Amino acid sequence: MENTYTFKRKENKYLITPQQQSALLEMTGEHLREDEFGESTVCNIYLDTPSNHLIRESIAVTEEDRPYKEKLRIRAYGIPEKDDKVFIELKKKFKGIVYKRRIATTLSKAESYLKEGRLPEESQIMKEIDYTMRRYGMPQPSAMVFYERKAWFDKDQPSLRITFDRNTRYRMDDLSYEYGSSGKLLFPDDTRILEIKACGAYPLWLCRALEDLDIRKQTFSKIATAFKKEYYKEKKDEQYIRIDNREQLLPGHLPRVPGVRVRMRASCLLCGEL
């Protein structure tokens, strides 16, 4: 589980199969240390304006056209109770570099901040988050995204972090933790999301493993994909299963989302630009 409150790094995403995940861990395992918390359920509440300005801006233009993007969210590990820890986060991306600011607080204080504007603390980081919140008119919950995550760190370079997300799901209603972590599945199969987060170039052993397994960097966003799937989907029959006492979309023939593009870039063994 991440407990860093501010950092600057590159974050690259890859869509992979369970077989690629197993093979990658087998090839790189001697260099990695598993996160002490094991697998955790990451529960995100994304904040946006009534017109969904932040996510629409993110979707409307490419990184080349508009190199600066930002997101506001509340993150918890597992479904929190009122006195449990959550994080209020401001995530900025400029020319491929991610800058994250976040503070830890309780769920009740985070909810009070959203409803009443009462700062949960007077830190510099909170003031930065609050400035952005007020610039957008105090965004409110607009979507929730959940997934099961396992994380590993490089034994020699702990700033290099590798995560695998599975069972990624989302919902656009019942935007509160009290309704559990159920939602519609983002993928129609058992696709995993590999994220590699690094402050510099990848080590050679990781570059070789990615190359051997034909794992390529892709431009991808969980919340952007969920938004497109929800608001631009075709009307088709959907099946649901129950999870956390709620219904969840079964994997199957999900509608193709018009306008969703996956851009790929060839890997480079030396610069870490994969």
Secondary structure, DSSP 4 states (H G I P E B T S, - for coil): ----SEEEEEEEEEEE-HHHHHHHHHHHGGGEEE-TT-SEEEEEEEEE-TT-HHHHHHHHS-TTT--EEEEEEEEEES---TTSEEEEEEEEEETTEEEEEEEEEEHHHHHHHHHH---S---HHHHHHHHHHHHTT--EEEEEEEEEEEEEEESS-TT-EEEEEEEEEEESSS-SGGGTT--EESSSS--EEEEEEESSPPPHHHHHHHHHTT---B---HHHHHHHHHHS-------EEEETTEEEEPSS-PPP-TT----B----TTT---
